[in-house]
Protein backbone atom coordinates (compact mmCIF):
# COMPACT_ATOMS: atom_id res chain seq x y z
CA UNK A 1 0.00 0.00 0.00
CA UNK A 2 1.26 3.53 -0.83
CA UNK A 3 0.20 6.95 0.39
CA UNK A 4 0.17 9.07 -2.78
CA UNK A 5 3.81 9.17 -3.83
CA UNK A 6 5.22 8.33 -0.39
CA UNK A 7 6.01 4.64 0.25
CA UNK A 8 4.27 3.03 3.21
CA UNK A 9 7.59 2.09 4.80
CA UNK A 10 8.48 5.80 5.04
CA UNK A 11 5.18 6.56 6.81
CA UNK A 12 5.87 3.69 9.21
CA UNK A 13 9.44 4.88 9.85
CA UNK A 14 8.25 8.44 10.56
CA UNK A 15 5.61 7.22 13.01
CA UNK A 16 8.10 4.87 14.68
CA UNK A 17 10.98 7.37 14.99
CA UNK A 18 8.88 10.16 16.49
CA UNK A 19 6.98 10.16 19.77
CA UNK A 20 3.74 12.12 19.58
CA UNK A 21 4.27 13.57 23.07
CA UNK A 22 7.62 15.06 21.99
CA UNK A 23 6.20 16.50 18.77
CA UNK A 24 3.11 18.03 20.36
CA UNK A 25 5.10 19.08 23.43
CA UNK A 26 6.97 21.61 21.24
CA UNK A 27 3.71 23.51 20.84
CA UNK A 28 1.57 22.57 23.86
CA UNK A 29 2.48 22.37 27.54
CA UNK A 30 1.39 18.84 28.47
CA UNK A 31 0.91 17.44 31.97
CA UNK A 32 0.41 13.79 32.89
CA UNK A 33 -3.02 12.60 33.98
CA UNK A 34 -3.12 8.83 34.40
CA UNK A 35 -2.54 7.15 31.03
CA UNK A 36 -3.03 10.47 29.20
CA UNK A 37 -1.28 13.80 28.72
CA UNK A 38 -3.43 16.93 28.83
CA UNK A 39 -2.98 20.56 27.84
CA UNK A 40 -4.67 23.64 26.40
CA UNK A 41 -5.75 23.05 22.81
CA UNK A 42 -3.60 24.95 20.28
CA UNK A 43 -6.49 25.03 17.78
CA UNK A 44 -9.02 26.99 19.84
CA UNK A 45 -8.98 29.27 22.87
CA UNK A 46 -9.80 27.64 26.20
CA UNK A 47 -9.17 28.12 29.91
CA UNK A 48 -9.56 24.49 31.03
CA UNK A 49 -7.50 21.85 29.20
CA UNK A 50 -9.54 19.57 26.94
CA UNK A 51 -6.70 18.55 24.61
CA UNK A 52 -5.62 14.94 25.28
CA UNK A 53 -2.64 12.98 23.99
CA UNK A 54 -2.54 9.20 24.36
CA UNK A 55 1.10 8.01 24.24
CA UNK A 56 0.12 4.34 24.09
CA UNK A 57 -1.94 4.83 20.92
CA UNK A 58 0.15 7.76 19.57
CA UNK A 59 -2.95 9.87 18.89
CA UNK A 60 -4.37 13.19 20.08
CA UNK A 61 -7.92 14.37 20.60
CA UNK A 62 -9.52 17.66 21.69
CA UNK A 63 -12.88 17.22 23.38
CA UNK A 64 -13.53 20.94 23.03
CA UNK A 65 -13.27 21.45 19.25
CA UNK A 66 -13.32 17.78 18.14
CA UNK A 67 -10.01 17.75 16.27
CA UNK A 68 -7.90 14.64 16.42
CA UNK A 69 -5.54 12.29 14.62
CA UNK A 70 -1.95 11.07 14.73
CA UNK A 71 1.27 13.09 14.83
CA UNK A 72 1.29 13.62 11.04
CA UNK A 73 -2.17 15.20 11.18
CA UNK A 74 -1.04 17.39 14.10
CA UNK A 75 1.96 18.69 12.14
CA UNK A 76 -0.28 19.30 9.11
CA UNK A 77 -2.72 21.38 11.18
CA UNK A 78 -0.25 23.27 13.35
CA UNK A 79 2.16 24.08 10.50
CA UNK A 80 -0.40 24.48 7.71
CA UNK A 81 1.26 21.74 5.63
CA UNK A 82 -0.01 19.12 3.20
CA UNK A 83 0.31 15.43 4.06
CA UNK A 84 3.45 14.96 1.98
CA UNK A 85 5.02 18.18 3.35
CA UNK A 86 4.36 17.06 6.94
CA UNK A 87 5.86 13.61 6.31
CA UNK A 88 8.87 15.22 4.60
CA UNK A 89 9.43 17.57 7.55
CA UNK A 90 9.21 14.72 10.08
CA UNK A 91 11.44 12.50 7.93
CA UNK A 92 14.11 15.21 7.71
CA UNK A 93 14.02 15.69 11.49
CA UNK A 94 14.54 11.94 12.00
CA UNK A 95 17.28 11.68 9.32
CA UNK A 96 15.13 9.32 7.27
CA UNK A 97 16.36 9.36 3.64
CA UNK A 98 13.89 11.17 1.39
CA UNK A 99 14.09 8.85 -1.58
CA UNK A 100 10.51 9.04 -2.78
CA UNK A 101 11.15 12.32 -4.62
CA UNK A 102 12.38 10.16 -7.50
CA UNK A 103 8.91 8.66 -7.90
CA UNK A 104 7.76 11.74 -9.79
CA UNK A 105 5.46 9.73 -12.06
CA UNK A 106 3.17 9.30 -9.08
CA UNK A 107 2.86 13.01 -8.45
CA UNK A 108 -0.02 14.94 -9.87
CA UNK A 109 0.78 17.68 -12.37
CA UNK A 110 -0.08 20.29 -9.75
CA UNK A 111 2.28 18.72 -7.19
CA UNK A 112 5.08 18.70 -9.76
CA UNK A 113 4.47 22.34 -10.64
CA UNK A 114 4.46 23.35 -6.96
CA UNK A 115 7.73 21.51 -6.36
CA UNK A 116 9.39 23.23 -9.33
CA UNK A 117 8.03 26.65 -8.32
CA UNK A 118 9.33 26.23 -4.77
CA UNK A 119 12.81 25.51 -6.15
CA UNK A 120 12.58 28.52 -8.46
CA UNK A 121 11.43 30.87 -5.68
CA UNK A 122 14.18 29.60 -3.39
CA UNK A 123 16.75 30.24 -6.14
CA UNK A 124 15.33 33.73 -6.89
CA UNK A 125 15.45 34.69 -3.20
CA UNK A 126 19.10 33.63 -2.97
CA UNK A 127 19.93 35.46 -6.23
CA UNK A 128 18.32 38.75 -5.09
CA UNK A 129 19.99 38.45 -1.67
CA UNK A 130 23.37 37.89 -3.33
CA UNK A 131 22.91 40.88 -5.66
CA UNK A 132 22.09 43.15 -2.72
CA UNK A 133 25.15 42.21 -0.70
CA UNK A 134 27.80 41.46 -3.28
CA UNK A 135 27.37 43.57 -6.44
CA UNK A 136 27.72 47.16 -7.58
CA UNK A 137 24.02 47.16 -8.52
CA UNK A 138 23.09 46.37 -4.93
CA UNK A 139 25.15 49.13 -3.29
CA UNK A 140 22.53 51.86 -3.72
CA UNK A 141 19.82 49.58 -2.41
CA UNK A 142 21.93 48.60 0.58
CA UNK A 143 22.60 52.26 1.32
CA UNK A 144 18.88 52.94 1.16
CA UNK A 145 18.18 50.13 3.64
CA UNK A 146 20.87 51.45 5.96
CA UNK A 147 19.22 54.89 5.84
CA UNK A 148 16.00 53.22 6.97
CA UNK A 149 17.80 51.66 9.93
CA UNK A 150 17.88 48.11 8.50
CA UNK A 151 21.21 46.54 9.45
CA UNK A 152 23.15 43.75 7.73
CA UNK A 153 21.96 41.41 10.48
CA UNK A 154 18.32 42.19 9.66
CA UNK A 155 19.03 41.82 5.94
CA UNK A 156 20.36 38.32 6.59
CA UNK A 157 17.60 37.35 9.04
CA UNK A 158 14.83 38.29 6.61
CA UNK A 159 16.85 37.38 3.48
CA UNK A 160 16.17 40.81 1.97
CA UNK A 161 17.42 41.21 -1.60
CA UNK A 162 17.49 43.55 -4.58
CA UNK A 163 16.12 43.16 -8.10
CA UNK A 164 18.28 45.28 -10.42
CA UNK A 165 16.96 47.61 -13.10
CA UNK A 166 17.80 45.32 -16.05
CA UNK A 167 14.85 43.73 -17.80
CA UNK A 168 15.90 40.08 -17.67
CA UNK A 169 18.39 39.42 -14.85
CA UNK A 170 16.25 36.66 -13.32
CA UNK A 171 15.00 35.36 -16.67
CA UNK A 172 18.56 34.69 -17.85
CA UNK A 173 19.44 32.80 -14.68
CA UNK A 174 16.25 30.73 -14.86
CA UNK A 175 17.05 29.81 -18.48
CA UNK A 176 20.56 28.71 -17.46
CA UNK A 177 19.06 26.37 -14.89
CA UNK A 178 16.54 25.03 -17.40
CA UNK A 179 13.40 26.17 -15.61
CA UNK A 180 10.22 26.17 -17.73
CA UNK A 181 9.62 29.90 -18.31
CA UNK A 182 5.92 29.46 -19.02
CA UNK A 183 5.56 27.86 -15.57
CA UNK A 184 7.65 30.65 -14.04
CA UNK A 185 5.19 33.17 -15.49
CA UNK A 186 2.24 31.13 -14.24
CA UNK A 187 3.86 31.10 -10.78
CA UNK A 188 4.31 34.89 -10.76
CA UNK A 189 8.11 35.10 -10.95
CA UNK A 190 8.37 36.66 -14.43
CA UNK A 191 6.09 38.31 -17.00
CA UNK A 192 5.45 37.72 -20.69
CA UNK A 193 6.50 40.63 -22.94
CA UNK A 194 3.64 42.89 -24.01
CA UNK A 195 4.89 42.80 -27.58
CA UNK A 196 6.54 39.91 -29.35
CA UNK A 197 7.67 36.75 -27.63
CA UNK A 198 9.81 36.09 -24.59
CA UNK A 199 9.78 37.09 -20.93
CA UNK A 200 10.98 39.86 -18.63
CA UNK A 201 11.53 40.08 -14.89
CA UNK A 202 8.38 40.97 -12.94
CA UNK A 203 10.41 42.87 -10.32
CA UNK A 204 12.96 45.50 -11.39
CA UNK A 205 14.79 48.14 -9.35
CA UNK A 206 13.06 47.12 -6.13
CA UNK A 207 14.04 46.02 -2.62
CA UNK A 208 12.89 42.39 -2.42
CA UNK A 209 11.24 40.92 0.66
CA UNK A 210 10.77 37.13 0.43
CA UNK A 211 7.35 35.95 1.64
CA UNK A 212 7.43 32.49 3.22
CA UNK A 213 4.84 29.87 4.01
CA UNK A 214 4.35 28.39 7.49
CA UNK A 215 7.27 26.01 6.91
CA UNK A 216 9.65 28.85 5.97
CA UNK A 217 9.70 28.15 2.21
CA UNK A 218 9.70 31.18 -0.12
CA UNK A 219 6.36 31.32 -1.99
CA UNK A 220 6.21 34.96 -3.15
CA UNK A 221 7.92 38.35 -3.01
CA UNK A 222 7.08 41.84 -1.94
CA UNK A 223 9.03 44.45 -3.90
CA UNK A 224 9.44 48.03 -2.63
CA UNK A 225 10.46 50.85 -4.93
CA UNK A 226 13.18 53.21 -3.68
CA UNK A 227 12.12 56.19 -5.71
CA UNK A 228 8.84 57.49 -7.11
CA UNK A 229 7.96 54.35 -9.06
CA UNK A 230 4.39 53.19 -8.53
CA UNK A 231 3.06 51.17 -6.95
CA UNK A 232 5.27 51.75 -3.92
CA UNK A 233 4.83 48.07 -2.97
CA UNK A 234 4.34 45.33 -5.53
CA UNK A 235 3.46 41.81 -4.43
CA UNK A 236 3.71 38.60 -6.41
CA UNK A 237 0.36 37.65 -7.93
CA UNK A 238 -1.58 34.78 -6.39
CA UNK A 239 -0.43 31.39 -7.60
CA UNK A 240 -0.48 27.69 -6.77
CA UNK A 241 1.85 28.59 -3.88
CA UNK A 242 0.61 31.99 -2.75
CA UNK A 243 -2.80 33.05 -1.43
CA UNK A 244 -2.80 36.57 0.06
CA UNK A 245 -5.88 35.92 2.17
CA UNK A 246 -4.21 33.02 3.95
CA UNK A 247 -0.59 34.14 4.15
CA UNK A 248 0.99 36.43 6.73
CA UNK A 249 4.44 37.95 6.44
CA UNK A 250 6.96 36.57 8.98
CA UNK A 251 4.61 33.94 10.45
CA UNK A 252 7.28 31.23 10.15
CA UNK A 253 9.71 33.21 12.35
CA UNK A 254 7.14 34.76 14.67
CA UNK A 255 5.01 31.70 15.43
CA UNK A 256 7.19 30.12 18.18
CA UNK A 257 7.20 33.43 20.06
CA UNK A 258 3.51 34.03 19.42
CA UNK A 259 2.75 30.68 21.04
CA UNK A 260 5.17 31.22 23.89
CA UNK A 261 3.79 34.67 24.72
CA UNK A 262 0.21 33.89 23.58
CA UNK A 263 0.36 37.28 21.88
CA UNK A 264 0.78 38.45 18.29
CA UNK A 265 1.49 41.99 17.11
CA UNK A 266 -0.21 42.76 13.81
CA UNK A 267 1.47 45.34 11.58
CA UNK A 268 0.58 46.72 8.15
CA UNK A 269 3.85 46.15 6.30
CA UNK A 270 7.17 44.33 5.98
CA UNK A 271 9.38 47.16 7.21
CA UNK A 272 7.26 47.61 10.35
CA UNK A 273 7.71 43.91 11.19
CA UNK A 274 11.45 44.05 10.53
CA UNK A 275 12.06 47.20 12.57
CA UNK A 276 9.93 45.79 15.41
CA UNK A 277 12.09 42.65 15.35
CA UNK A 278 15.11 44.86 15.98
CA UNK A 279 13.21 46.34 18.94
CA UNK A 280 12.82 42.85 20.39
CA UNK A 281 9.27 42.27 19.15
CA UNK A 282 9.74 38.78 17.76
CA UNK A 283 6.02 38.00 17.54
CA UNK A 284 5.17 40.52 14.81
CA UNK A 285 3.40 39.64 11.54
CA UNK A 286 1.79 41.61 8.73
CA UNK A 287 -0.77 41.32 6.00
CA UNK A 288 0.60 42.20 2.58
CA UNK A 289 -1.12 45.28 1.26
CA UNK A 290 -4.52 43.63 1.65
CA UNK A 291 -7.20 44.07 4.26
CA UNK A 292 -7.29 41.59 7.11
CA UNK A 293 -9.40 38.54 6.19
CA UNK A 294 -11.29 35.94 8.23
CA UNK A 295 -8.59 33.45 7.28
CA UNK A 296 -5.89 35.78 8.65
CA UNK A 297 -7.87 36.25 11.87
CA UNK A 298 -8.33 32.50 12.32
CA UNK A 299 -4.63 31.91 11.65
CA UNK A 300 -3.67 34.42 14.35
CA UNK A 301 -6.16 32.97 16.83
CA UNK A 302 -4.76 29.46 16.37
CA UNK A 303 -1.39 30.75 17.55
CA UNK A 304 -2.14 33.42 20.17
CA UNK A 305 -4.91 34.54 22.52
CA UNK A 306 -4.16 38.26 22.37
CA UNK A 307 -3.70 40.33 19.21
CA UNK A 308 -2.11 43.78 19.41
CA UNK A 309 -3.10 45.77 16.32
CA UNK A 310 -0.33 48.25 15.47
CA UNK A 311 -1.34 50.01 12.25
CA UNK A 312 -0.19 53.38 10.95
CA UNK A 313 -1.40 56.42 12.86
CA UNK A 314 -2.87 58.13 9.78
CA UNK A 315 -6.59 58.04 8.93
CA UNK A 316 -6.27 55.06 6.58
CA UNK A 317 -4.34 53.02 9.15
CA UNK A 318 -6.73 53.83 11.99
CA UNK A 319 -9.74 53.02 9.82
CA UNK A 320 -8.18 49.65 8.94
CA UNK A 321 -7.51 48.99 12.65
CA UNK A 322 -11.15 49.77 13.50
CA UNK A 323 -12.39 47.37 10.80
CA UNK A 324 -10.02 44.61 11.92
CA UNK A 325 -11.39 44.45 15.48
CA UNK A 326 -14.66 42.55 14.81
CA UNK A 327 -12.90 40.07 12.50
CA UNK A 328 -10.35 39.28 15.20
CA UNK A 329 -12.87 39.14 18.04
CA UNK A 330 -15.17 36.79 16.12
CA UNK A 331 -12.45 34.13 16.34
CA UNK A 332 -12.28 34.53 20.13
CA UNK A 333 -9.12 36.65 20.25
CA UNK A 334 -8.64 39.37 22.86
CA UNK A 335 -7.81 42.53 20.91
CA UNK A 336 -5.88 45.62 21.96
CA UNK A 337 -4.80 48.53 19.75
CA UNK A 338 -1.46 50.37 19.86
CA UNK A 339 -1.95 54.13 19.65
CA UNK A 340 0.55 55.90 17.40
CA UNK A 341 0.54 59.73 17.70
CA UNK A 342 0.52 62.41 15.03
CA UNK A 343 -0.18 60.11 12.08
CA UNK A 344 3.14 58.31 12.49
CA UNK A 345 3.78 54.76 11.35
CA UNK A 346 5.81 52.34 13.53
CA UNK A 347 8.95 52.94 11.45
CA UNK A 348 8.68 56.73 11.91
CA UNK A 349 8.22 56.36 15.66
CA UNK A 350 11.23 54.06 16.05
CA UNK A 351 13.37 56.47 14.00
CA UNK A 352 12.40 59.48 16.13
CA UNK A 353 12.22 57.96 19.62
CA UNK A 354 14.10 54.67 19.47
CA UNK A 355 13.27 51.02 20.06
CA UNK A 356 12.82 51.17 23.83
CA UNK A 357 10.21 53.92 23.79
CA UNK A 358 8.35 52.17 20.96
CA UNK A 359 7.93 49.05 23.09
CA UNK A 360 7.34 50.92 26.36
CA UNK A 361 5.03 53.67 25.10
CA UNK A 362 3.25 52.10 22.12
CA UNK A 363 3.10 48.29 22.31
CA UNK A 364 2.90 47.63 26.06
CA UNK A 365 0.16 50.21 26.83
CA UNK A 366 -2.03 49.18 23.85
CA UNK A 367 -5.65 49.99 24.75
CA UNK A 368 -8.54 47.49 24.89
CA UNK A 369 -10.59 47.30 21.70
CA UNK A 370 -13.67 48.98 23.23
CA UNK A 371 -11.69 51.97 24.46
CA UNK A 372 -10.15 52.29 21.00
CA UNK A 373 -13.54 52.11 19.27
CA UNK A 374 -14.94 54.85 21.52
CA UNK A 375 -11.92 57.05 20.81
CA UNK A 376 -12.19 56.33 17.08
CA UNK A 377 -15.87 57.20 16.62
CA UNK A 378 -15.70 60.40 18.67
CA UNK A 379 -13.62 61.99 15.87
CA UNK A 380 -16.83 62.11 13.82
CA UNK A 381 -18.61 64.38 16.31
CA UNK A 382 -18.24 68.01 17.42
CA UNK A 383 -18.45 67.39 21.15
CA UNK A 384 -18.75 71.10 22.00
CA UNK A 385 -22.14 71.14 20.26
CA UNK A 386 -25.07 69.74 22.27
CA UNK A 387 -26.66 67.85 19.38
CA UNK A 388 -23.43 66.18 18.27
CA UNK A 389 -22.45 65.38 21.85
CA UNK A 390 -25.80 63.62 22.38
CA UNK A 391 -25.42 61.68 19.15
CA UNK A 392 -21.92 60.61 20.22
CA UNK A 393 -23.20 59.39 23.60
CA UNK A 394 -25.98 57.41 21.88
CA UNK A 395 -23.43 55.84 19.49
CA UNK A 396 -21.07 55.10 22.38
CA UNK A 397 -23.80 53.40 24.44
CA UNK A 398 -24.73 51.30 21.40
CA UNK A 399 -21.09 50.20 21.04
CA UNK A 400 -20.87 49.37 24.75
CA UNK A 401 -24.04 47.26 24.43
CA UNK A 402 -22.13 44.92 22.11
CA UNK A 403 -19.89 43.82 24.99
CA UNK A 404 -20.79 40.38 26.31
CA UNK A 405 -19.63 40.92 29.88
CA UNK A 406 -22.00 42.89 32.18
CA UNK A 407 -18.98 43.97 34.22
CA UNK A 408 -17.27 45.41 31.14
CA UNK A 409 -20.46 47.20 30.08
CA UNK A 410 -20.72 48.71 33.57
CA UNK A 411 -17.07 49.80 33.50
CA UNK A 412 -17.28 51.65 30.17
CA UNK A 413 -20.68 53.16 30.97
CA UNK A 414 -19.31 54.64 34.21
CA UNK A 415 -16.22 55.87 32.35
CA UNK A 416 -18.47 57.57 29.79
CA UNK A 417 -20.62 59.16 32.50
CA UNK A 418 -17.56 60.52 34.34
CA UNK A 419 -16.22 61.99 31.08
CA UNK A 420 -19.53 63.75 30.42
CA UNK A 421 -20.79 64.77 33.90
CA UNK A 422 -23.73 66.72 32.45
CA UNK A 423 -25.18 63.41 31.20
CA UNK A 424 -26.97 61.08 33.61
CA UNK A 425 -25.42 57.66 34.22
CA UNK A 426 -28.88 56.26 35.00
CA UNK A 427 -30.24 57.57 31.69
CA UNK A 428 -27.35 55.92 29.83
CA UNK A 429 -28.02 52.68 31.69
CA UNK A 430 -31.68 52.80 30.68
CA UNK A 431 -30.71 53.36 27.05
CA UNK A 432 -28.31 50.42 27.28
CA UNK A 433 -31.04 48.22 28.77
CA UNK A 434 -33.42 49.14 25.94
CA UNK A 435 -30.81 48.29 23.30
CA UNK A 436 -30.14 44.91 24.92
CA UNK A 437 -33.87 44.12 25.13
CA UNK A 438 -34.37 45.02 21.47
CA UNK A 439 -31.37 42.91 20.53
CA UNK A 440 -32.88 39.92 22.36
CA UNK A 441 -36.20 40.39 20.52
CA UNK A 442 -34.48 40.58 17.15
CA UNK A 443 -32.34 37.50 17.72
CA UNK A 444 -33.68 34.69 15.50
CA UNK A 445 -32.43 31.90 17.72
CA UNK A 446 -34.47 32.85 20.79
CA UNK A 447 -32.75 31.63 23.92
CA UNK A 448 -29.65 30.38 22.14
CA UNK A 449 -27.09 32.92 23.25
CA UNK A 450 -24.31 33.67 20.76
CA UNK A 451 -21.74 33.38 23.52
CA UNK A 452 -20.04 30.42 25.09
CA UNK A 453 -20.64 32.01 28.48
CA UNK A 454 -18.79 29.28 30.42
CA UNK A 455 -15.46 30.16 28.82
CA UNK A 456 -14.25 33.74 29.04
CA UNK A 457 -11.72 33.19 26.25
CA UNK A 458 -14.51 32.36 23.80
CA UNK A 459 -16.18 35.77 23.64
CA UNK A 460 -17.51 36.33 20.17
CA UNK A 461 -18.19 32.71 19.24
CA UNK A 462 -21.28 32.32 17.11
CA UNK A 463 -24.51 30.66 18.15
CA UNK A 464 -24.02 28.16 15.34
CA UNK A 465 -20.76 26.96 16.85
CA UNK A 466 -22.45 26.77 20.27
CA UNK A 467 -25.17 24.57 18.85
CA UNK A 468 -22.63 22.30 17.18
CA UNK A 469 -20.98 21.68 20.54
CA UNK A 470 -24.29 20.70 22.18
CA UNK A 471 -24.50 16.91 22.26
CA UNK A 472 -27.60 15.41 20.69
CA UNK A 473 -29.18 12.05 21.46
CA UNK A 474 -27.95 9.59 18.83
CA UNK A 475 -29.90 6.52 17.73
CA UNK A 476 -28.94 3.20 19.34
CA UNK A 477 -27.49 1.78 16.12
CA UNK A 478 -25.14 4.79 15.83
CA UNK A 479 -23.57 4.02 19.21
CA UNK A 480 -23.51 0.29 18.37
CA UNK A 481 -21.52 0.99 15.19
CA UNK A 482 -19.04 3.20 17.07
CA UNK A 483 -18.53 0.60 19.81
CA UNK A 484 -17.97 -2.18 17.28
CA UNK A 485 -15.47 -0.02 15.37
CA UNK A 486 -13.65 0.77 18.64
CA UNK A 487 -13.19 -2.96 19.30
CA UNK A 488 -12.20 -3.61 15.68
CA UNK A 489 -9.44 -1.00 15.97
CA UNK A 490 -7.98 -2.94 18.89
CA UNK A 491 -8.67 -6.53 17.82
CA UNK A 492 -7.83 -8.10 14.46
CA UNK A 493 -10.02 -11.20 15.08
CA UNK A 494 -13.10 -9.12 15.89
CA UNK A 495 -12.49 -7.10 12.71
CA UNK A 496 -12.37 -10.31 10.65
CA UNK A 497 -15.62 -11.50 12.28
CA UNK A 498 -17.40 -8.21 11.58
CA UNK A 499 -16.14 -8.18 7.98
CA UNK A 500 -17.62 -11.66 7.48
CA UNK A 501 -20.94 -10.96 9.21
CA UNK A 502 -21.56 -7.30 8.37
CA UNK A 503 -19.16 -6.17 5.65
CA UNK A 504 -20.01 -2.64 4.57
CA UNK A 505 -23.58 -2.66 5.93
CA UNK A 506 -22.93 0.11 8.44
CA UNK A 507 -25.77 2.63 8.41
CA UNK A 508 -23.58 5.72 8.93
CA UNK A 509 -21.54 6.31 5.77
CA UNK A 510 -18.44 7.51 7.65
CA UNK A 511 -18.53 4.35 9.80
CA UNK A 512 -18.69 2.20 6.66
CA UNK A 513 -15.63 4.03 5.27
CA UNK A 514 -13.68 3.53 8.51
CA UNK A 515 -14.59 -0.16 8.48
CA UNK A 516 -13.41 -0.53 4.86
CA UNK A 517 -10.07 1.05 5.79
CA UNK A 518 -9.80 -1.29 8.78
CA UNK A 519 -10.35 -4.35 6.57
CA UNK A 520 -7.61 -3.04 4.22
CA UNK A 521 -5.30 -2.22 7.14
CA UNK A 522 -5.47 -5.72 8.64
CA UNK A 523 -4.95 -7.24 5.20
CA UNK A 524 -1.53 -5.54 5.17
CA UNK A 525 -0.61 -5.49 8.87
CA UNK A 526 -0.69 -8.18 11.52
CA UNK A 527 -1.01 -6.03 14.65
CA UNK A 528 -3.40 -3.24 15.66
CA UNK A 529 -1.79 0.21 15.59
CA UNK A 530 -4.13 3.19 15.82
CA UNK A 531 -1.56 5.72 14.62
CA UNK A 532 -0.63 3.71 11.50
CA UNK A 533 -4.28 3.04 10.74
CA UNK A 534 -5.17 6.74 11.04
CA UNK A 535 -2.26 7.56 8.71
CA UNK A 536 -4.08 5.61 5.98
CA UNK A 537 -7.14 7.86 6.08
CA UNK A 538 -5.60 11.16 4.90
CA UNK A 539 -8.88 12.97 5.51
CA UNK A 540 -9.27 15.45 8.36
CA UNK A 541 -12.86 14.51 9.23
CA UNK A 542 -12.21 10.76 9.07
CA UNK A 543 -9.06 11.10 11.17
CA UNK A 544 -10.92 13.13 13.79
CA UNK A 545 -13.76 10.58 13.89
CA UNK A 546 -11.33 7.64 14.07
CA UNK A 547 -9.37 9.25 16.91
CA UNK A 548 -12.58 9.84 18.91
CA UNK A 549 -13.65 6.21 18.40
CA UNK A 550 -10.27 4.70 19.26
CA UNK A 551 -10.27 6.74 22.49
CA UNK A 552 -13.38 4.76 23.54
CA UNK A 553 -11.11 1.75 24.05
CA UNK A 554 -11.92 -1.93 23.60
CA UNK A 555 -13.80 -2.49 26.87
CA UNK A 556 -17.48 -1.70 27.53
CA UNK A 557 -18.18 -5.33 28.53
CA UNK A 558 -17.63 -6.51 24.97
CA UNK A 559 -17.67 -10.24 24.26
CA UNK A 560 -18.66 -12.37 21.28
CA UNK A 561 -22.34 -12.41 22.27
CA UNK A 562 -22.52 -8.62 22.71
CA UNK A 563 -20.80 -8.03 19.36
CA UNK A 564 -23.24 -10.36 17.59
CA UNK A 565 -26.14 -8.54 19.28
CA UNK A 566 -24.78 -5.23 17.98
CA UNK A 567 -24.37 -6.68 14.48
CA UNK A 568 -28.03 -7.81 14.52
CA UNK A 569 -29.10 -4.37 15.76
CA UNK A 570 -27.19 -2.69 12.90
CA UNK A 571 -28.64 -5.09 10.32
CA UNK A 572 -32.19 -4.35 11.47
CA UNK A 573 -31.98 -0.62 10.77
CA UNK A 574 -32.69 -0.69 6.99
CA UNK A 575 -35.71 -2.95 7.63
CA UNK A 576 -36.97 -0.69 10.43
CA UNK A 577 -36.64 2.32 8.14
CA UNK A 578 -38.48 0.46 5.38
CA UNK A 579 -41.33 -0.34 7.80
CA UNK A 580 -41.59 3.34 8.78
CA UNK A 581 -41.71 4.35 5.10
CA UNK A 582 -44.43 1.77 4.45
CA UNK A 583 -46.48 3.05 7.38
CA UNK A 584 -46.30 6.61 6.00
CA UNK A 585 -47.25 5.29 2.56
CA UNK A 586 -50.27 3.48 4.06
CA UNK A 587 -51.44 6.65 5.83
CA UNK A 588 -51.23 8.59 2.55
CA UNK A 589 -53.20 5.88 0.74
CA UNK A 590 -55.93 5.98 3.40
CA UNK A 591 -56.15 9.78 3.17
CA UNK A 592 -56.52 9.55 -0.59
CA UNK A 593 -59.31 6.96 -0.18
CA UNK A 594 -57.31 4.16 -1.83
CA UNK A 595 -58.26 1.50 0.70
CA UNK A 596 -57.18 -1.43 -1.49
CA UNK A 597 -53.65 0.03 -1.73
CA UNK A 598 -53.66 0.69 2.03
CA UNK A 599 -54.60 -2.97 2.72
CA UNK A 600 -51.81 -4.24 0.43
CA UNK A 601 -49.27 -2.04 2.22
CA UNK A 602 -50.52 -3.30 5.60
CA UNK A 603 -49.84 -6.89 4.48
CA UNK A 604 -46.31 -5.86 3.39
CA UNK A 605 -45.71 -4.24 6.78
CA UNK A 606 -46.76 -7.43 8.61
CA UNK A 607 -44.37 -9.49 6.47
CA UNK A 608 -41.52 -7.07 7.14
CA UNK A 609 -42.19 -7.09 10.89
CA UNK A 610 -42.07 -10.92 10.92
CA UNK A 611 -38.72 -10.83 9.10
CA UNK A 612 -37.48 -8.23 11.55
CA UNK A 613 -38.30 -10.46 14.55
CA UNK A 614 -36.48 -13.40 13.02
CA UNK A 615 -33.32 -11.39 12.22
Buried (B, 14 or more C-beta within 10 A) or exposed (E): EEBBBBBBEBBBBBBBEBBBBEBBBEBBEBEEEEEBBBBBBBBBBBEEBBBBBBBEBBBBBBBBBBBBBBBBBBBBBBBBBBBBBBBBBBBEEEEBEEEBEEEEEEBEEEBEBBBBBBBBBBBBBBBBBEBBBEEEBBEBBBEBBEEBBBEEEBBEBBBBBBBBEBBBBBBEBBEEEEBBBEBBBBBBBBBEEEEEEEBBBBBBBBBBBBBBBBBEBBBBBBBBBBEEEEEBBBBBBEBBBBBBBBBBBBBBBBBBBBBEBBBBBBBBBBBBBBBBBBBEBBBBBBBBBEEBBEBBBBBBBBBBBBBBBBBBBBEEBBEBBBEBBBBBBBBBBBBBBBBBEEEBBBBBBBBEBEBEEBBEBBBEEBBBBBBBBBBBBBEEBEBEEEEBBEBBBEBBBEBBBBBBEEEBBBBBBEBBBEEBEEBEBEEBBEBBEEBBEEEEEEEEEEEEBBBBEEBEBBBBBEBEBBEEEEEEEEEEBBBBBBBBBBBBBBBBEBBBBBBEBBEEBBBBEBBBBBBBBBBEBBEEBEEBBBBBBBBBBBBBEBBBBBBBBBBBBBEEEBEEEBBEEBBEBBBBBEBBEBBEEBEEBBEEBBEEEBEEBBEEBBEBBEEBBEEBEEE
